[in-house]
Amino acid sequence: MIGWGIAFSIGAIAATVSYEKYYLRISGGDKKNAGEWDKTSHISGDTDAFKALKKQEEDERKAHADQISAKIQQTDIIKDLESNDEFVELPFLVHIPEGANLEHSLINSTLKGPHKLAVAPRVFIKKDRQKMVAVFHLGRSLCGHKRVVHGGMIATMFDEMTARPALLNLPRYTGFTAYLNVNYRLPVLADQVLTIECGVDRIDGRKVFVKGVLKDHKGSVLSDCDALFVSPKDTSMLPDNSVWVKKIEKQLGL
């Protein structure tokens, strides 16, 4: 019983310290008010404090995302793509059904947020479906070495982006990565706008071979890759993508 008593006491102290830290944050660091809060607040007060903290975090997240979006919009590559009639911008999640649960998505949940993928990549597809350009920003929380983006993150972005022109040339717009070879040429520094350019190298039945390059805002090649995507033989087992296929075809003018 003594052991349990000590454990509960420690837990209560930790909870009090945690709550006070939350209140200090939303009260602008007013320790006096934080102390009064500890004496007088009850459940309703705790709820209000957490709601205020949550709102502040959401506001900070939005402000950061807006800043990154503006940074991407100001790049020359975005201006060039927007004025190029051969390319069409598609929503990053165009292939995801509306209302789909993205909670377990690596790109759209785990890696999403401030100082990571703060905003969705801007994706432009050439109308002939042979080339794709993606412009995005990778934050400091995606590093391996200090200030250098983790190599696994680079491979993830290559896999995500090379798939797009590949899938547009596969049966029912569906396939899987058979292999992805990545060459790391130069360190990729975090907190900068990057571009991945992908092009279909050749098509062999159910196979689409794609090559891609990662560049910085100056056009320097930081990494490159080649990938193979394959569509299963039995397409009847594949999901029905007719809804988003029609959406893409309409935007591409097909």
C-alpha angles and dihedrals in degrees: 000000000000090000092051090047091054091047093051091047092052090047091051092050091049091049092049092050091047093050091047091052090052091050093045089056096052094039093056095251097304101158093183092057090042090057092049089048090055091054101042109027124098134180095302091051091050090051092050091050093052092046090052091048092049092050091049091051091049091050091050091048092051093047090052092047092049090051092051092045090053090048091053093045091055094059121108092231092061092048091049094048094047090054095044111098091199092067131065124197113230126193110260090235096043090124094052116092115242112265093020117153107248095176093112097039114122096209099032099042119008096044095034121103146063114336090009121061093336093174134019116268117260106242125199123185124197111237092240088059092233099109140037133187123196125189118195147146126239117202134214095263091070096066133123100185119025111295091350119111114242114259090230089059090054090051090048092053091047091051092048095048102039087053092065101067088035095056091047087063099043129089111280087357091275133120146127136244110263094179141345121197116193127193114198107209104167136004112273109224118215126238097044139107113257136187131213117196116193130184135182107249097188142333123226111179107282091003128086121187116205134186125200142182131201116215137180124229090275092057096251113150109239099171141352138197147185123213142182124213122191132195116214118254093236103060091176087077092056122099119263105259095169094119098057092033089061090045092054094043090052092052091046090050094241 
